[in-house]
Amino acid sequence: MTTPQVQEPAIHVRGLEKSFKELKVLRGVDLAVARGSIFALLGSNGAGKTTVVRILSTLLQADGGTATVHGFDVATQAERVRESISLTGQFAAVDGVLTGRENLVLVARLRHLKDPGRIADDLLERFSLTDAGGRKAATYSGGMRRRLDISMSLIGNPPVIFLDEPTTGLDPQARIEVWAAVKELARNGTTVLLTTQYLEEAEHLADRIAILHEGRIIVDGTLGELKALLPPVKVEYVEKQPSLEDVFFSIVGTNSVGTDSVATDSEGKR
Amino acid sequence: MNKHFFGDTAVLTGRSLSHIMRSMDTIITTAVTPIALMLLFVYVLGGAINTGTGSYVNYLLPGILLITIASGIAYTAYRLFLDMQGGIFERFQSMPIARSSVLWAHVLTSLVANLVSVVIVVLVALLMGFRSGAGVLSWLAVAGMLVLFTLALTWLAVIAGLSAKTVDGASAFSYPLIFLPFISSAFVPTDTMPGPVRWFAENQPVTSIVNSIRDLLAQQPVGTEIWVALAWCVGILAAAYVFAMAAYRRKVS
């Protein structure tokens, strides 16, 4: 760690293991996410990113290892963890039948907050959804749904927020909108752990990046450290794990992140 | 119990009730099939059916009400399944709320939706000549019996909604339940049925429930059959509740 860290990390994971039947999804994951930082967990489909997020958000129990979120153990203090977090899952978890505003009011009520209506109006404004606030969420575009989804995660100001593949399936314009929303999230010192398949996204948003592959963290560092870790001698490594090929090629090949080219890059490869 | 259980359940029930208010078609379609059956049996087949009582619509209504509920709970399973699919279920589960309130909200919503459908069917039956001189207490007893039956089937629907793999699977489980009243005393008296069929008809839950409701509405003494009916309802309710909660714990742990 380069920055002096007086407090313990917001998320601390040691030796996390999880199997589904015979399939070992997590084989000892170690992570530490500093308070107030944006941490990207990068990996291909099926690498176990969602499993990590589900364990950290108390939706799934680990088979082994320990994990604390905001100082609380996810296994033994699940209720306290749930008070400290907010999860935005892989599918936009909004209620399509309700309006955008009603969705926000619903979450504010479930968090037992005073004046849910005002909270909803504030968030609609902050995420440029005021005009759409009275419309059913089902009529929203993908980017709008995601923005609503993320703004719902902000209600009650949880100190830790999980975003599981926030831009998967979105068009380039919507992706830029969501990136802006994530930055908005981190502005107030919230710790954000996001998962993504796109290195560009991690590069664009995160203070620190970890690559999860075959159930283990194989690289963990800042973008600069990651690039330094990948000299040409490591090419062999890439060939062994072709599913991460595009990720590594992106590290080597991309210097400036033009948002447009980023979006078309990743679209084109998939 | 979590201190927020009642508040959270109320908020979530409000949410799913507004789903129903915005798609009244689910309540209408729930009522349409039983009404069509009622029209068919009263005006087409009923003339040839000898129930040994006066008005056939009076005879038929209790069974039709059970069919209404049996088809209504398919939507309960459907709504629960959609919540699980859409990710909003996980959002709720990752929030500091009373976890079981998510299920209870669906159960209470099911109760309200089914009672509305039942009232619609009863109103149509009134237009078709259904009459009852039953007093307030008898009506309350009928309502209580229907509420119990709805809760029992609703918890069955919760099991289906939680464990289904597809939308079709979530609602298909209600077909046998809708069919069950046909092999009971709901449409015709059981004494014309051949031996084994008759044995089944007389010993399955629908017959005792139908007979009890019919007697209550016709101001006849209900006898011991109402206890059999209550035992069935409470038994199914308790068993379904246990299995539903077990299925729920598998989902959320």
Interface residues (C-beta under 8 A of the other chain):
Chain A: S57 T58 L59 L60 Q61 E79 R82 E83 I85 S86 L87 T88 G89 Q90 F91 A92 A93 V94 D95 G96 V97 L98 E102 L106 V107 R109 L110 R111 H112 M152
Chain B: H4 G7 D8 V11 L12 R15 S18 H19 R22 S23 G86 G87 I88 E90 R91 F92 Q93 S94 M95 P96 I97 V252 S253
